[in-house]
Amino acid sequence: MKSILANTAPEDIFNADHTAIFFRALPDRTLEFKQTECHGTKLNKERLTALVCANMTGTEKMPLLVLGQSKNPRCFKLVKSLPVTYRANKKAWMTGALFTEWVKKVDDLYTRKK
């Protein structure tokens, strides 16, 4: 691995990772007192998943891949274009098929640039 990385420019080394966004989750602590917990609420597990990718120097960032549960969310009803790629599956989780689709799209993007 060291020999491969030694012959590769930092601009050409990319890292991708996915993260969950629990956009309806309530806080489980307050700023009132240390160790004070919030009680009486059920945790909302509704989520989005975002795949983030950038090169080692941070000069090039791939468009986000956002995964949700709904194929056609109502909030996108009047939206003509999104600055992200949106896909849907039952649990809004990253799957091998979705990741493969994303990698092929990125590969197509770079083969057109050359």
Biopython code that builds the backbone (N, CA, C, O; Angstrom):
import numpy as np
from Bio.PDB.StructureBuilder import StructureBuilder

atoms = [
    (1, "MET", "N", (0.818, -1.188, 0.000)),
    (1, "MET", "CA", (0.000, 0.000, 0.000)),
    (1, "MET", "C", (0.868, 1.261, 0.000)),
    (1, "MET", "O", (0.552, 2.235, -0.683)),
    (2, "LYS", "N", (1.969, 1.237, 0.774)),
    (2, "LYS", "CA", (2.847, 2.403, 0.831)),
    (2, "LYS", "C", (3.428, 2.737, -0.531)),
    (2, "LYS", "O", (3.537, 3.910, -0.890)),
    (3, "SER", "N", (3.805, 1.709, -1.300)),
    (3, "SER", "CA", (4.395, 1.967, -2.620)),
    (3, "SER", "C", (3.358, 2.548, -3.585)),
    (3, "SER", "O", (3.693, 3.384, -4.425)),
    (4, "ILE", "N", (2.112, 2.111, -3.468)),
    (4, "ILE", "CA", (1.045, 2.659, -4.322)),
    (4, "ILE", "C", (0.795, 4.118, -3.958)),
    (4, "ILE", "O", (0.694, 4.975, -4.836)),
    (5, "LEU", "N", (0.697, 4.397, -2.658)),
    (5, "LEU", "CA", (0.430, 5.769, -2.214)),
    (5, "LEU", "C", (1.612, 6.690, -2.478)),
    (5, "LEU", "O", (1.417, 7.885, -2.699)),
    (6, "ALA", "N", (2.820, 6.170, -2.461)),
    (6, "ALA", "CA", (4.000, 6.996, -2.709)),
    (6, "ALA", "C", (4.021, 7.518, -4.141)),
    (6, "ALA", "O", (4.551, 8.599, -4.398)),
    (7, "ASN", "N", (3.452, 6.761, -5.073)),
    (7, "ASN", "CA", (3.446, 7.152, -6.483)),
    (7, "ASN", "C", (2.153, 7.849, -6.894)),
    (7, "ASN", "O", (1.927, 8.073, -8.084)),
    (8, "THR", "N", (1.303, 8.196, -5.932)),
    (8, "THR", "CA", (0.020, 8.835, -6.225)),
    (8, "THR", "C", (-0.028, 10.209, -5.574)),
    (8, "THR", "O", (0.330, 10.378, -4.408)),
    (9, "ALA", "N", (-0.473, 11.175, -6.346)),
    (9, "ALA", "CA", (-0.590, 12.548, -5.827)),
    (9, "ALA", "C", (-1.731, 12.610, -4.812)),
    (9, "ALA", "O", (-2.739, 11.924, -4.986)),
    (10, "PRO", "N", (-1.596, 13.417, -3.753)),
    (10, "PRO", "CA", (-2.673, 13.538, -2.750)),
    (10, "PRO", "C", (-4.008, 13.985, -3.340)),
    (10, "PRO", "O", (-5.062, 13.649, -2.799)),
    (11, "GLU", "N", (-3.980, 14.744, -4.447)),
    (11, "GLU", "CA", (-5.224, 15.175, -5.092)),
    (11, "GLU", "C", (-5.982, 14.010, -5.712)),
    (11, "GLU", "O", (-7.181, 14.112, -5.975)),
    (12, "ASP", "N", (-5.279, 12.896, -5.948)),
    (12, "ASP", "CA", (-5.895, 11.733, -6.589)),
    (12, "ASP", "C", (-6.317, 10.653, -5.596)),
    (12, "ASP", "O", (-6.796, 9.596, -6.006)),
    (13, "ILE", "N", (-6.147, 10.901, -4.306)),
    (13, "ILE", "CA", (-6.548, 9.933, -3.278)),
    (13, "ILE", "C", (-7.848, 10.420, -2.649)),
    (13, "ILE", "O", (-7.898, 11.509, -2.078)),
    (14, "PHE", "N", (-8.890, 9.618, -2.755)),
    (14, "PHE", "CA", (-10.210, 9.991, -2.264)),
    (14, "PHE", "C", (-10.620, 9.098, -1.095)),
    (14, "PHE", "O", (-10.177, 7.955, -0.981)),
    (15, "ASN", "N", (-11.467, 9.638, -0.238)),
    (15, "ASN", "CA", (-12.039, 8.885, 0.867)),
    (15, "ASN", "C", (-13.544, 9.129, 0.878)),
    (15, "ASN", "O", (-13.998, 10.264, 0.737)),
    (16, "ALA", "N", (-14.304, 8.068, 1.045)),
    (16, "ALA", "CA", (-15.763, 8.172, 1.108)),
    (16, "ALA", "C", (-16.254, 7.486, 2.378)),
    (16, "ALA", "O", (-15.702, 6.471, 2.806)),
    (17, "ASP", "N", (-17.291, 8.051, 2.968)),
    (17, "ASP", "CA", (-17.894, 7.453, 4.155)),
    (17, "ASP", "C", (-19.351, 7.878, 4.215)),
    (17, "ASP", "O", (-19.721, 8.944, 3.721)),
    (18, "HIS", "N", (-20.169, 7.041, 4.820)),
    (18, "HIS", "CA", (-21.580, 7.398, 4.960)),
    (18, "HIS", "C", (-21.904, 7.663, 6.425)),
    (18, "HIS", "O", (-21.262, 7.130, 7.331)),
    (19, "THR", "N", (-22.913, 8.497, 6.631)),
    (19, "THR", "CA", (-23.319, 8.862, 7.978)),
    (19, "THR", "C", (-24.836, 8.968, 8.042)),
    (19, "THR", "O", (-25.489, 9.322, 7.060)),
    (20, "ALA", "N", (-25.381, 8.659, 9.200)),
    (20, "ALA", "CA", (-26.827, 8.760, 9.404)),
    (20, "ALA", "C", (-27.177, 10.168, 9.871)),
    (20, "ALA", "O", (-26.451, 10.773, 10.661)),
    (21, "ILE", "N", (-28.289, 10.674, 9.376)),
    (21, "ILE", "CA", (-28.799, 11.977, 9.793)),
    (21, "ILE", "C", (-30.185, 11.732, 10.384)),
    (21, "ILE", "O", (-31.141, 11.476, 9.651)),
    (22, "PHE", "N", (-30.292, 11.808, 11.701)),
    (22, "PHE", "CA", (-31.571, 11.639, 12.383)),
    (22, "PHE", "C", (-32.194, 13.019, 12.526)),
    (22, "PHE", "O", (-32.045, 13.676, 13.556)),
    (23, "PHE", "N", (-32.899, 13.453, 11.477)),
    (23, "PHE", "CA", (-33.346, 14.842, 11.388)),
    (23, "PHE", "C", (-34.541, 15.166, 12.280)),
    (23, "PHE", "O", (-34.871, 16.341, 12.440)),
    (24, "ARG", "N", (-35.189, 14.184, 12.855)),
    (24, "ARG", "CA", (-36.314, 14.443, 13.758)),
    (24, "ARG", "C", (-36.027, 14.041, 15.197)),
    (24, "ARG", "O", (-36.932, 14.022, 16.031)),
    (25, "ALA", "N", (-34.789, 13.724, 15.488)),
    (25, "ALA", "CA", (-34.434, 13.281, 16.831)),
    (25, "ALA", "C", (-34.390, 14.465, 17.796)),
    (25, "ALA", "O", (-33.876, 15.533, 17.463)),
    (26, "LEU", "N", (-34.927, 14.262, 18.978)),
    (26, "LEU", "CA", (-34.872, 15.273, 20.027)),
    (26, "LEU", "C", (-33.614, 15.065, 20.856)),
    (26, "LEU", "O", (-33.093, 13.951, 20.904)),
    (27, "PRO", "N", (-33.114, 16.106, 21.507)),
    (27, "PRO", "CA", (-31.905, 15.934, 22.329)),
    (27, "PRO", "C", (-32.181, 15.039, 23.536)),
    (27, "PRO", "O", (-33.303, 14.983, 24.040)),
    (28, "ASP", "N", (-31.149, 14.348, 23.986)),
    (28, "ASP", "CA", (-31.294, 13.498, 25.176)),
    (28, "ASP", "C", (-30.641, 14.138, 26.399)),
    (28, "ASP", "O", (-30.632, 13.538, 27.474)),
    (29, "ARG", "N", (-30.094, 15.348, 26.253)),
    (29, "ARG", "CA", (-29.507, 16.098, 27.373)),
    (29, "ARG", "C", (-29.889, 17.566, 27.224)),
    (29, "ARG", "O", (-30.328, 18.006, 26.162)),
    (30, "THR", "N", (-29.714, 18.310, 28.308)),
    (30, "THR", "CA", (-29.961, 19.746, 28.257)),
    (30, "THR", "C", (-28.704, 20.486, 28.696)),
    (30, "THR", "O", (-27.769, 19.878, 29.217)),
    (31, "LEU", "N", (-28.685, 21.770, 28.489)),
    (31, "LEU", "CA", (-27.562, 22.591, 28.947)),
    (31, "LEU", "C", (-27.815, 23.138, 30.350)),
    (31, "LEU", "O", (-27.012, 23.908, 30.877)),
    (32, "GLU", "N", (-28.935, 22.734, 30.948)),
    (32, "GLU", "CA", (-29.332, 23.252, 32.258)),
    (32, "GLU", "C", (-28.316, 22.905, 33.343)),
    (32, "GLU", "O", (-27.723, 23.799, 33.947)),
    (33, "PHE", "N", (-28.115, 21.624, 33.590)),
    (33, "PHE", "CA", (-27.163, 21.164, 34.592)),
    (33, "PHE", "C", (-26.408, 19.966, 34.040)),
    (33, "PHE", "O", (-26.903, 19.254, 33.166)),
    (34, "LYS", "N", (-25.209, 19.750, 34.557)),
    (34, "LYS", "CA", (-24.470, 18.561, 34.152)),
    (34, "LYS", "C", (-25.243, 17.317, 34.580)),
    (34, "LYS", "O", (-25.891, 17.294, 35.626)),
    (35, "GLN", "N", (-25.159, 16.302, 33.757)),
    (35, "GLN", "CA", (-25.772, 14.997, 34.026)),
    (35, "GLN", "C", (-27.300, 15.040, 34.026)),
    (35, "GLN", "O", (-27.918, 14.036, 34.380)),
    (36, "THR", "N", (-27.944, 16.151, 33.646)),
    (36, "THR", "CA", (-29.397, 16.220, 33.573)),
    (36, "THR", "C", (-29.836, 15.612, 32.248)),
    (36, "THR", "O", (-29.350, 16.007, 31.188)),
    (37, "GLU", "N", (-30.743, 14.663, 32.305)),
    (37, "GLU", "CA", (-31.239, 14.018, 31.090)),
    (37, "GLU", "C", (-32.672, 14.439, 30.827)),
    (37, "GLU", "O", (-33.416, 14.765, 31.753)),
    (38, "CYS", "N", (-33.055, 14.430, 29.555)),
    (38, "CYS", "CA", (-34.437, 14.729, 29.176)),
    (38, "CYS", "C", (-35.239, 13.429, 29.276)),
    (38, "CYS", "O", (-34.787, 12.383, 28.810)),
    (39, "HIS", "N", (-36.408, 13.492, 29.873)),
    (39, "HIS", "CA", (-37.250, 12.298, 30.015)),
    (39, "HIS", "C", (-38.595, 12.531, 29.346)),
    (39, "HIS", "O", (-39.003, 13.671, 29.121)),
    (40, "GLY", "N", (-39.264, 11.460, 29.040)),
    (40, "GLY", "CA", (-40.631, 11.534, 28.563)),
    (40, "GLY", "C", (-40.788, 11.585, 27.053)),
    (40, "GLY", "O", (-41.902, 11.782, 26.567)),
    (41, "THR", "N", (-39.710, 11.416, 26.292)),
    (41, "THR", "CA", (-39.844, 11.421, 24.840)),
    (41, "THR", "C", (-39.348, 10.100, 24.276)),
    (41, "THR", "O", (-38.414, 9.490, 24.796)),
    (42, "LYS", "N", (-39.989, 9.678, 23.211)),
    (42, "LYS", "CA", (-39.578, 8.474, 22.516)),
    (42, "LYS", "C", (-38.611, 8.887, 21.409)),
    (42, "LYS", "O", (-38.860, 9.868, 20.707)),
    (43, "LEU", "N", (-37.524, 8.160, 21.246)),
    (43, "LEU", "CA", (-36.556, 8.484, 20.222)),
    (43, "LEU", "C", (-37.137, 8.226, 18.837)),
    (43, "LEU", "O", (-37.615, 7.127, 18.555)),
    (44, "ASN", "N", (-37.096, 9.234, 17.979)),
    (44, "ASN", "CA", (-37.547, 9.093, 16.605)),
    (44, "ASN", "C", (-36.370, 8.595, 15.781)),
    (44, "ASN", "O", (-35.321, 9.238, 15.747)),
    (45, "LYS", "N", (-36.532, 7.471, 15.127)),
    (45, "LYS", "CA", (-35.438, 6.868, 14.385)),
    (45, "LYS", "C", (-35.549, 7.108, 12.884)),
    (45, "LYS", "O", (-34.865, 6.452, 12.099)),
    (46, "GLU", "N", (-36.410, 8.048, 12.479)),
    (46, "GLU", "CA", (-36.510, 8.390, 11.071)),
    (46, "GLU", "C", (-35.184, 9.018, 10.642)),
    (46, "GLU", "O", (-34.653, 9.884, 11.338)),
    (47, "ARG", "N", (-34.652, 8.586, 9.503)),
    (47, "ARG", "CA", (-33.299, 8.967, 9.152)),
    (47, "ARG", "C", (-33.126, 9.208, 7.667)),
    (47, "ARG", "O", (-33.950, 8.801, 6.848)),
    (48, "LEU", "N", (-32.050, 9.869, 7.347)),
    (48, "LEU", "CA", (-31.487, 9.947, 6.008)),
    (48, "LEU", "C", (-30.060, 9.423, 6.143)),
    (48, "LEU", "O", (-29.473, 9.475, 7.224)),
    (49, "THR", "N", (-29.514, 8.927, 5.059)),
    (49, "THR", "CA", (-28.118, 8.534, 5.046)),
    (49, "THR", "C", (-27.428, 9.347, 3.966)),
    (49, "THR", "O", (-27.950, 9.479, 2.859)),
    (50, "ALA", "N", (-26.271, 9.886, 4.274)),
    (50, "ALA", "CA", (-25.517, 10.680, 3.307)),
    (50, "ALA", "C", (-24.153, 10.054, 3.085)),
    (50, "ALA", "O", (-23.462, 9.691, 4.037)),
    (51, "LEU", "N", (-23.770, 9.930, 1.822)),
    (51, "LEU", "CA", (-22.439, 9.470, 1.461)),
    (51, "LEU", "C", (-21.628, 10.701, 1.085)),
    (51, "LEU", "O", (-21.985, 11.437, 0.165)),
    (52, "VAL", "N", (-20.534, 10.913, 1.807)),
    (52, "VAL", "CA", (-19.674, 12.071, 1.619)),
    (52, "VAL", "C", (-18.339, 11.586, 1.068)),
    (52, "VAL", "O", (-17.805, 10.581, 1.536)),
    (53, "CYS", "N", (-17.791, 12.298, 0.068)),
    (53, "CYS", "CA", (-16.529, 11.887, -0.530)),
    (53, "CYS", "C", (-15.737, 13.125, -0.955)),
    (53, "CYS", "O", (-16.281, 14.049, -1.558)),
    (54, "ALA", "N", (-14.443, 13.123, -0.629)),
    (54, "ALA", "CA", (-13.551, 14.214, -1.031)),
    (54, "ALA", "C", (-12.141, 13.669, -1.197)),
    (54, "ALA", "O", (-11.812, 12.588, -0.709)),
    (55, "ASN", "N", (-11.312, 14.444, -1.900)),
    (55, "ASN", "CA", (-9.935, 14.010, -2.047)),
    (55, "ASN", "C", (-9.117, 14.386, -0.821)),
    (55, "ASN", "O", (-9.602, 15.099, 0.058)),
    (56, "MET", "N", (-7.889, 13.913, -0.759)),
    (56, "MET", "CA", (-7.045, 14.060, 0.423)),
    (56, "MET", "C", (-6.733, 15.522, 0.746)),
    (56, "MET", "O", (-6.592, 15.880, 1.916)),
    (57, "THR", "N", (-6.625, 16.362, -0.275)),
    (57, "THR", "CA", (-6.303, 17.767, -0.047)),
    (57, "THR", "C", (-7.546, 18.614, 0.203)),
    (57, "THR", "O", (-7.429, 19.760, 0.637)),
    (58, "GLY", "N", (-8.732, 18.073, -0.063)),
    (58, "GLY", "CA", (-9.974, 18.814, 0.140)),
    (58, "GLY", "C", (-10.315, 19.755, -0.996)),
    (58, "GLY", "O", (-11.249, 20.548, -0.885)),
    (59, "THR", "N", (-9.574, 19.678, -2.084)),
    (59, "THR", "CA", (-9.834, 20.573, -3.211)),
    (59, "THR", "C", (-10.958, 20.081, -4.112)),
    (59, "THR", "O", (-11.537, 20.863, -4.866)),
    (60, "GLU", "N", (-11.267, 18.806, -4.041)),
    (60, "GLU", "CA", (-12.338, 18.258, -4.881)),
    (60, "GLU", "C", (-13.304, 17.447, -4.020)),
    (60, "GLU", "O", (-12.904, 16.521, -3.314)),
    (61, "LYS", "N", (-14.564, 17.807, -4.094)),
    (61, "LYS", "CA", (-15.600, 17.120, -3.319)),
    (61, "LYS", "C", (-16.644, 16.568, -4.277)),
    (61, "LYS", "O", (-17.131, 17.272, -5.162)),
    (62, "MET", "N", (-16.980, 15.298, -4.087)),
    (62, "MET", "CA", (-18.008, 14.668, -4.910)),
    (62, "MET", "C", (-19.390, 15.149, -4.470)),
    (62, "MET", "O", (-19.581, 15.496, -3.304)),
    (63, "PRO", "N", (-20.350, 15.172, -5.388)),
    (63, "PRO", "CA", (-21.718, 15.501, -4.967)),
    (63, "PRO", "C", (-22.219, 14.465, -3.962)),
    (63, "PRO", "O", (-21.915, 13.278, -4.080)),
    (64, "LEU", "N", (-22.985, 14.921, -2.978)),
    (64, "LEU", "CA", (-23.514, 14.019, -1.954)),
    (64, "LEU", "C", (-24.480, 13.010, -2.556)),
    (64, "LEU", "O", (-25.213, 13.312, -3.497)),
    (65, "LEU", "N", (-24.468, 11.815, -1.999)),
    (65, "LEU", "CA", (-25.492, 10.817, -2.285)),
    (65, "LEU", "C", (-26.341, 10.745, -1.026)),
    (65, "LEU", "O", (-25.842, 10.386, 0.041)),
    (66, "VAL", "N", (-27.622, 11.084, -1.142)),
    (66, "VAL", "CA", (-28.528, 11.084, 0.002)),
    (66, "VAL", "C", (-29.538, 9.962, -0.189)),
    (66, "VAL", "O", (-30.143, 9.833, -1.253)),
    (67, "LEU", "N", (-29.714, 9.150, 0.851)),
    (67, "LEU", "CA", (-30.647, 8.025, 0.813)),
    (67, "LEU", "C", (-31.786, 8.291, 1.776)),
    (67, "LEU", "O", (-31.565, 8.625, 2.940)),
    (68, "GLY", "N", (-32.998, 8.141, 1.287)),
    (68, "GLY", "CA", (-34.183, 8.298, 2.113)),
    (68, "GLY", "C", (-35.102, 7.101, 1.949)),
    (68, "GLY", "O", (-34.778, 6.154, 1.233)),
    (69, "GLN", "N", (-36.245, 7.146, 2.613)),
    (69, "GLN", "CA", (-37.182, 6.025, 2.538)),
    (69, "GLN", "C", (-38.202, 6.188, 1.423)),
    (69, "GLN", "O", (-38.679, 5.191, 0.881)),
    (70, "SER", "N", (-38.541, 7.395, 1.075)),
    (70, "SER", "CA", (-39.586, 7.642, 0.092)),
    (70, "SER", "C", (-38.986, 7.863, -1.294)),
    (70, "SER", "O", (-38.026, 8.618, -1.445)),
    (71, "LYS", "N", (-39.562, 7.194, -2.319)),
    (71, "LYS", "CA", (-39.060, 7.370, -3.677)),
    (71, "LYS", "C", (-39.340, 8.768, -4.205)),
    (71, "LYS", "O", (-38.506, 9.345, -4.903)),
    (72, "ASN", "N", (-40.491, 9.312, -3.885)),
    (72, "ASN", "CA", (-40.870, 10.649, -4.321)),
    (72, "ASN", "C", (-41.358, 11.457, -3.123)),
    (72, "ASN", "O", (-42.567, 11.587, -2.928)),
    (73, "PRO", "N", (-40.449, 12.002, -2.316)),
    (73, "PRO", "CA", (-40.875, 12.751, -1.133)),
    (73, "PRO", "C", (-41.704, 13.983, -1.517)),
    (73, "PRO", "O", (-41.437, 14.644, -2.521)),
    (74, "ARG", "N", (-42.703, 14.270, -0.701)),
    (74, "ARG", "CA", (-43.545, 15.439, -0.974)),
    (74, "ARG", "C", (-42.757, 16.737, -0.959)),
    (74, "ARG", "O", (-43.102, 17.678, -1.674)),
    (75, "CYS", "N", (-41.713, 16.800, -0.160)),
    (75, "CYS", "CA", (-40.925, 18.036, -0.082)),
    (75, "CYS", "C", (-40.194, 18.327, -1.393)),
    (75, "CYS", "O", (-39.750, 19.457, -1.596)),
    (76, "PHE", "N", (-40.053, 17.347, -2.287)),
    (76, "PHE", "CA", (-39.404, 17.553, -3.577)),
    (76, "PHE", "C", (-40.405, 17.859, -4.684)),
    (76, "PHE", "O", (-40.015, 17.959, -5.848)),
    (77, "LYS", "N", (-41.674, 18.009, -4.353)),
    (77, "LYS", "CA", (-42.737, 18.128, -5.346)),
    (77, "LYS", "C", (-42.479, 19.230, -6.376)),
    (77, "LYS", "O", (-42.641, 18.999, -7.574)),
    (78, "LEU", "N", (-42.088, 20.404, -5.934)),
    (78, "LEU", "CA", (-41.883, 21.529, -6.842)),
    (78, "LEU", "C", (-40.411, 21.776, -7.177)),
    (78, "LEU", "O", (-40.081, 22.777, -7.813)),
    (79, "VAL", "N", (-39.536, 20.880, -6.758)),
    (79, "VAL", "CA", (-38.105, 21.039, -6.992)),
    (79, "VAL", "C", (-37.764, 20.544, -8.392)),
    (79, "VAL", "O", (-38.074, 19.411, -8.758)),
    (80, "LYS", "N", (-37.122, 21.411, -9.164)),
    (80, "LYS", "CA", (-36.738, 21.046, -10.536)),
    (80, "LYS", "C", (-35.447, 20.226, -10.556)),
    (80, "LYS", "O", (-35.349, 19.236, -11.280)),
    (81, "SER", "N", (-34.462, 20.640, -9.763)),
    (81, "SER", "CA", (-33.207, 19.880, -9.698)),
    (81, "SER", "C", (-32.636, 19.977, -8.288)),
    (81, "SER", "O", (-32.808, 20.981, -7.597)),
    (82, "LEU", "N", (-31.957, 18.920, -7.881)),
    (82, "LEU", "CA", (-31.337, 18.857, -6.555)),
    (82, "LEU", "C", (-29.823, 18.981, -6.685)),
    (82, "LEU", "O", (-29.257, 18.513, -7.674)),
    (83, "PRO", "N", (-29.152, 19.598, -5.716)),
    (83, "PRO", "CA", (-27.690, 19.659, -5.760)),
    (83, "PRO", "C", (-27.044, 18.357, -5.275)),
    (83, "PRO", "O", (-25.822, 18.281, -5.149)),
    (84, "VAL", "N", (-27.858, 17.339, -5.003)),
    (84, "VAL", "CA", (-27.375, 16.045, -4.542)),
    (84, "VAL", "C", (-28.020, 14.953, -5.383)),
    (84, "VAL", "O", (-28.994, 15.195, -6.095)),
    (85, "THR", "N", (-27.470, 13.755, -5.293)),
    (85, "THR", "CA", (-28.116, 12.590, -5.894)),
    (85, "THR", "C", (-28.972, 11.954, -4.815)),
    (85, "THR", "O", (-28.474, 11.651, -3.731)),
    (86, "TYR", "N", (-30.254, 11.744, -5.094)),
    (86, "TYR", "CA", (-31.170, 11.182, -4.108)),
    (86, "TYR", "C", (-31.626, 9.803, -4.569)),
    (86, "TYR", "O", (-32.042, 9.633, -5.716)),
    (87, "ARG", "N", (-31.548, 8.834, -3.690)),
    (87, "ARG", "CA", (-32.046, 7.482, -3.928)),
    (87, "ARG", "C", (-32.853, 7.057, -2.709)),
    (87, "ARG", "O", (-32.744, 7.655, -1.638)),
    (88, "ALA", "N", (-33.658, 6.023, -2.883)),
    (88, "ALA", "CA", (-34.514, 5.568, -1.785)),
    (88, "ALA", "C", (-34.458, 4.055, -1.654)),
    (88, "ALA", "O", (-34.310, 3.330, -2.638)),
    (89, "ASN", "N", (-34.580, 3.599, -0.420)),
    (89, "ASN", "CA", (-34.819, 2.195, -0.131)),
    (89, "ASN", "C", (-35.589, 2.108, 1.186)),
    (89, "ASN", "O", (-35.773, 3.121, 1.860)),
    (90, "LYS", "N", (-36.029, 0.935, 1.550)),
    (90, "LYS", "CA", (-36.948, 0.756, 2.668)),
    (90, "LYS", "C", (-36.450, 1.338, 3.990)),
    (90, "LYS", "O", (-37.229, 1.933, 4.735)),
    (91, "LYS", "N", (-35.160, 1.173, 4.288)),
    (91, "LYS", "CA", (-34.631, 1.623, 5.580)),
    (91, "LYS", "C", (-33.693, 2.819, 5.466)),
    (91, "LYS", "O", (-33.112, 3.238, 6.467)),
    (92, "ALA", "N", (-33.535, 3.375, 4.270)),
    (92, "ALA", "CA", (-32.621, 4.506, 4.030)),
    (92, "ALA", "C", (-31.190, 4.145, 4.411)),
    (92, "ALA", "O", (-30.456, 4.974, 4.949)),
    (93, "TRP", "N", (-30.799, 2.909, 4.132)),
    (93, "TRP", "CA", (-29.455, 2.441, 4.432)),
    (93, "TRP", "C", (-28.662, 2.310, 3.140)),
    (93, "TRP", "O", (-29.230, 2.128, 2.063)),
    (94, "MET", "N", (-27.349, 2.403, 3.262)),
    (94, "MET", "CA", (-26.466, 2.179, 2.121)),
    (94, "MET", "C", (-26.430, 0.682, 1.829)),
    (94, "MET", "O", (-26.250, -0.132, 2.734)),
    (95, "THR", "N", (-26.599, 0.333, 0.573)),
    (95, "THR", "CA", (-26.527, -1.071, 0.152)),
    (95, "THR", "C", (-25.395, -1.211, -0.855)),
    (95, "THR", "O", (-24.894, -0.224, -1.393)),
    (96, "GLY", "N", (-25.010, -2.430, -1.094)),
    (96, "GLY", "CA", (-23.966, -2.681, -2.082)),
    (96, "GLY", "C", (-24.351, -2.217, -3.467)),
    (96, "GLY", "O", (-23.521, -1.679, -4.200)),
    (97, "ALA", "N", (-25.614, -2.423, -3.834)),
    (97, "ALA", "CA", (-26.091, -2.007, -5.163)),
    (97, "ALA", "C", (-26.067, -0.486, -5.312)),
    (97, "ALA", "O", (-25.662, 0.026, -6.355)),
    (98, "LEU", "N", (-26.497, 0.239, -4.278)),
    (98, "LEU", "CA", (-26.484, 1.703, -4.339)),
    (98, "LEU", "C", (-25.051, 2.235, -4.390)),
    (98, "LEU", "O", (-24.769, 3.184, -5.120)),
    (99, "PHE", "N", (-24.149, 1.629, -3.620)),
    (99, "PHE", "CA", (-22.757, 2.067, -3.629)),
    (99, "PHE", "C", (-22.119, 1.793, -4.986)),
    (99, "PHE", "O", (-21.377, 2.628, -5.503)),
    (100, "THR", "N", (-22.401, 0.630, -5.564)),
    (100, "THR", "CA", (-21.873, 0.287, -6.887)),
    (100, "THR", "C", (-22.369, 1.273, -7.932)),
    (100, "THR", "O", (-21.601, 1.716, -8.786)),
    (101, "GLU", "N", (-23.653, 1.619, -7.869)),
    (101, "GLU", "CA", (-24.222, 2.602, -8.802)),
    (101, "GLU", "C", (-23.496, 3.944, -8.669)),
    (101, "GLU", "O", (-23.176, 4.579, -9.674)),
    (102, "TRP", "N", (-23.237, 4.375, -7.432)),
    (102, "TRP", "CA", (-22.557, 5.638, -7.191)),
    (102, "TRP", "C", (-21.120, 5.607, -7.728)),
    (102, "TRP", "O", (-20.671, 6.567, -8.354)),
    (103, "VAL", "N", (-20.399, 4.503, -7.481)),
    (103, "VAL", "CA", (-19.018, 4.373, -7.959)),
    (103, "VAL", "C", (-18.978, 4.419, -9.484)),
    (103, "VAL", "O", (-18.092, 5.054, -10.057)),
    (104, "LYS", "N", (-19.916, 3.762, -10.143)),
    (104, "LYS", "CA", (-19.966, 3.787, -11.614)),
    (104, "LYS", "C", (-20.225, 5.203, -12.122)),
    (104, "LYS", "O", (-19.642, 5.621, -13.123)),
    (105, "LYS", "N", (-21.093, 5.938, -11.440)),
    (105, "LYS", "CA", (-21.377, 7.319, -11.837)),
    (105, "LYS", "C", (-20.140, 8.200, -11.678)),
    (105, "LYS", "O", (-19.861, 9.032, -12.541)),
    (106, "VAL", "N", (-19.397, 8.025, -10.588)),
    (106, "VAL", "CA", (-18.159, 8.784, -10.367)),
    (106, "VAL", "C", (-17.122, 8.390, -11.412)),
    (106, "VAL", "O", (-16.412, 9.251, -11.931)),
    (107, "ASP", "N", (-17.025, 7.109, -11.725)),
    (107, "ASP", "CA", (-16.083, 6.634, -12.737)),
    (107, "ASP", "C", (-16.414, 7.241, -14.100)),
    (107, "ASP", "O", (-15.514, 7.667, -14.825)),
    (108, "ASP", "N", (-17.690, 7.280, -14.447)),
    (108, "ASP", "CA", (-18.110, 7.897, -15.714)),
    (108, "ASP", "C", (-17.742, 9.374, -15.746)),
    (108, "ASP", "O", (-17.316, 9.887, -16.781)),
    (109, "LEU", "N", (-17.905, 10.052, -14.629)),
    (109, "LEU", "CA", (-17.568, 11.466, -14.531)),
    (109, "LEU", "C", (-16.084, 11.692, -14.821)),
    (109, "LEU", "O", (-15.730, 12.626, -15.541)),
    (110, "TYR", "N", (-15.212, 10.842, -14.266)),
    (110, "TYR", "CA", (-13.774, 11.010, -14.470)),
    (110, "TYR", "C", (-13.306, 10.534, -15.825)),
    (110, "TYR", "O", (-12.335, 11.078, -16.351)),
    (111, "THR", "N", (-13.943, 9.552, -16.408)),
    (111, "THR", "CA", (-13.530, 9.121, -17.732)),
    (111, "THR", "C", (-13.916, 10.159, -18.785)),
    (111, "THR", "O", (-13.233, 10.280, -19.802)),
    (112, "ARG", "N", (-15.004, 10.914, -18.557)),
    (112, "ARG", "CA", (-15.378, 11.999, -19.473)),
    (112, "ARG", "C", (-14.434, 13.193, -19.361)),
    (112, "ARG", "O", (-14.223, 13.906, -20.343)),
    (113, "LYS", "N", (-13.857, 13.423, -18.161)),
    (113, "LYS", "CA", (-12.951, 14.550, -17.950)),
    (113, "LYS", "C", (-11.624, 14.380, -18.712)),
    (113, "LYS", "O", (-11.014, 15.362, -19.133)),
    (114, "LYS", "N", (-11.196, 13.154, -18.878)),
    (114, "LYS", "CA", (-9.876, 12.901, -19.497)),
    (114, "LYS", "C", (-9.907, 13.037, -20.988)),
    (114, "LYS", "O", (-8.882, 12.856, -21.645)),
]
sb = StructureBuilder()
sb.init_structure("model")
sb.init_model(0)
sb.init_chain("A")
sb.init_seg("    ")
for serial, (resi, resn, name, xyz) in enumerate(atoms, 1):
    if name == "N":
        sb.init_residue(resn, " ", resi, " ")
    sb.init_atom(name, np.array(xyz, "f"), 0.0, 1.0, " ", f" {name:<3s}", serial, name[0])
structure = sb.get_structure()
